[in-house]
Amino acid sequence: MHMPSRLPETLGSTAAFVVQEYLTEMQDYAVARSARGEIGVTWNDAAHPGGYPKAFGNQQWFILPPPIAMIVLATAMTAEMLNGQ
């Protein structure tokens, strides 16, 4: 599994979203695929250390509906390619 290297803190799995693979990571967020094939997003920047959103103080992954997940994946991967990352 690819672990994020550019994020302020390493983001892990939660009970509802078991990270299988990090698909992209930018300076302030990550996009990952879960063990069930879902696509999730979480933020992790200076304003939100340890991930955002949070539930009871624990970082959470926002699971995207499939049509939105495809748009986010295409956009994020294009942005990484354009930035040479």
N, C-alpha and C positions, 0 to 999 in steps of 0.2 A: 504494500500500500504506500502510495506517495504521501509523505507527511509534509505539511506546509513549512516553508522555510522563511517566507517574507512576512508572515503575520506576527504581530506583537506577542501573541501567546499561541501555543499549540492548541487546537480545538479538537476535541475527541468526540466519541460517540455518546449518545444519550439512550435511554431505554426505548424511545420511539424511533430513533434514527441511528442505526449502527453504520458508521462510516466504513465503506468498503474501499473507496478510492476518491482522492481529491482530484477533481477534474480541472480546476483552475483556481488560482489564488492571486489576488491582487493585494495592494498595500493594505486595504481596509476590509476585505471580505473574502470568503471562500465559497466555492461551489463544489459539492461532493455528490457522489452516488452512494446510496445505501445498499446494504446487503440484499434488500428486497427490490432494488432497481429504481428506487425513487431518487429524484434530484432535489437537493436541499441547498439552502443558502443561509449563511450566518455572517454577521458583521463582527469585526474585531479590530477596532482602531483605538487611538488614544482616548477618545470619548467613551468608548465601550470596551474597556479591557476585559478579557475573559469571555467575550462573545456577547451578542445581542440578537434577538430578544432573550430575556432571561425569565425563568419561572422559579420562584423560591430561591433566587440567587444562583441558579445553575444555567449555563449557556444552553440555548436551544437552537435547533435547526428548523428553518421555515421550509416545509415540504411544498414544492411547487406543483400545481396541476400540470398534467402532461403537455398541453398545448403551450403553456407559458414556459415550462421547462425547456422545450426545444428552442424557443426564442432566446432565453437567457444563455443557454449553452452556445448557440451560434454567435451571439454577441460577445460573450466573454472570451471565447476561443479566438475570434477575429481580433479583439482588442489585444490579446496576448501576442498574436502573430504580428500585429502592427507595431507593437512596442518591443518586438524582438525578444520576448520572454519565453 
